[in-house]
Amino acid sequence: MFFPKTVAMHVVEGGKAREILYDPKLFMGGPDHVAAKLPAQPSAFAGFWVQEPGPDWKKLEPWATFLGASYFRAIGELGQVGLSARGLAMGPGTANPEEFPDFTNFWFEPVTKEGEPFVVHALLDGPSVVGAYRFAMSRTKGVIMDIDAYVVLRKPVERIGIAPLTSMFWYSETVKPTAVDWRPEIHDSDGLAVWTGAGEHFWRPLNNPSRVMVSSFVDDNPRGFGLSQRDRSFDHYLDGVRYHLRPSAWVEPKGKWGKGAIQLTEIPTDDEIHDNIVAMWVPHEPARAGSTYDLSYRLHWFADEPFPSSLGRVVATRMGNGGQPGQPRPQGVRKFMVEFAGPPLVNLPFGTKPEPVLWASRGKFSYIMTEAVPNDVKGHWRAQFDLTVEGKEPVEMRAFLKNGDKVLTETWLYQYHPF
């Protein structure tokens, strides 16, 4: 029902490949199990798991999974799976239907020495594309995948996404519809983290918009990007599926990727069962028939970004009605509370207040201030400000904290949807 397409799998030994033929005896399960009804054909495999070693492997999540189209994912260091990656994205967020090419064949190289990566080769095939992939996967405190890809387009593609990450974001503390669910937050990732080619770190909290939104962050030779789950407090989720332990995934380009954009696609959802977030690299040059892409990158599956900024980081984004308590709240005014924490804020001299630097594509700021969050956590500050804006079109926003000429925090980016 879920995976009608099958894949062929092979073992590579002595420079030669032999196919692994399907046999029901290879699998555990009673006579009533759905797998027992599969026909005896050369391939009845939907994909594969890489299990943890040791006697307790049945109790643990697989540390890598390749299953469905070109989707794959890995476990983080907190013992829980979450978001997924893909071999390639073909047109997410466009007016045309998205194409989903498949990994149709896999080749496994046996690991002969302890500490060696597990190497898997894959053939990508689809109406508009063909590609060869090599995954060298290592189980560390999380999972590291070194990926080499050579892709050729058969047809022009409106938007091609390199190293795409796919996740789920329903709602967070930033915007939550009234009584839509009993849980305070539901998401596999809560933001897009980017380290630009120029060296800037920024954090873009995710949205669940009312219509498909595509945001492009133009860059030249990016140093990395990823979808992260920064909020690790169980009390913010209260759910047994362990959203607070979901991994973060970080794309580290190898070599020069040139000009292009890190593109974020946000799709409306009304449930947690839908992956509605895509982050990917889109090359600047049009994706024409015959175009080739020869790229390498490292994919980190950990609890946090592998190369965090030394600056303070965004830890929460909150919104409410603008204006002042005890007075009529004006229409079209939204209050923002953006929280930052980190070493430069911890080391501020006593009595020094960081200064917020704000920018918006339209609208007017007022009631601007900063204050230490009253929780006795040293270096935990928040910037508070109101934004007055007319109309319902999205507003792009930026903010960071400084002290004199010294930048103290990464940059907060946000796409505000007036309501």
Secondary structure as GFF3:
##gff-version 3
##sequence-region A 1 419
A	DSSP	beta_strand	8	13	.	.	.	ID=ss1
A	DSSP	beta_strand	16	19	.	.	.	ID=ss2
A	DSSP	three_ten_helix	24	26	.	.	.	ID=ss3
A	DSSP	three_ten_helix	34	37	.	.	.	ID=ss4
A	DSSP	beta_strand	47	50	.	.	.	ID=ss5
A	DSSP	three_ten_helix	57	59	.	.	.	ID=ss6
A	DSSP	beta_strand	64	67	.	.	.	ID=ss7
A	DSSP	beta_strand	71	74	.	.	.	ID=ss8
A	DSSP	beta_strand	84	86	.	.	.	ID=ss9
A	DSSP	beta_strand	88	90	.	.	.	ID=ss10
A	DSSP	beta_strand	102	109	.	.	.	ID=ss11
A	DSSP	beta_strand	118	126	.	.	.	ID=ss12
A	DSSP	beta_strand	129	139	.	.	.	ID=ss13
A	DSSP	beta_strand	143	153	.	.	.	ID=ss14
A	DSSP	beta_strand	160	167	.	.	.	ID=ss15
A	DSSP	beta_strand	169	171	.	.	.	ID=ss16
A	DSSP	beta_strand	186	187	.	.	.	ID=ss17
A	DSSP	beta_strand	191	195	.	.	.	ID=ss18
A	DSSP	beta_strand	201	205	.	.	.	ID=ss19
A	DSSP	beta_strand	213	220	.	.	.	ID=ss20
A	DSSP	beta_strand	224	228	.	.	.	ID=ss21
A	DSSP	three_ten_helix	234	236	.	.	.	ID=ss22
A	DSSP	three_ten_helix	243	245	.	.	.	ID=ss23
A	DSSP	beta_strand	248	254	.	.	.	ID=ss24
A	DSSP	beta_strand	259	266	.	.	.	ID=ss25
A	DSSP	beta_strand	277	283	.	.	.	ID=ss26
A	DSSP	beta_strand	292	302	.	.	.	ID=ss27
A	DSSP	beta_strand	313	321	.	.	.	ID=ss28
A	DSSP	beta_strand	333	341	.	.	.	ID=ss29
A	DSSP	alpha_helix	343	346	.	.	.	ID=ss30
A	DSSP	beta_strand	355	360	.	.	.	ID=ss31
A	DSSP	beta_strand	364	372	.	.	.	ID=ss32
A	DSSP	beta_strand	380	388	.	.	.	ID=ss33
A	DSSP	beta_strand	395	403	.	.	.	ID=ss34
A	DSSP	beta_strand	406	407	.	.	.	ID=ss35
A	DSSP	beta_strand	411	416	.	.	.	ID=ss36
###
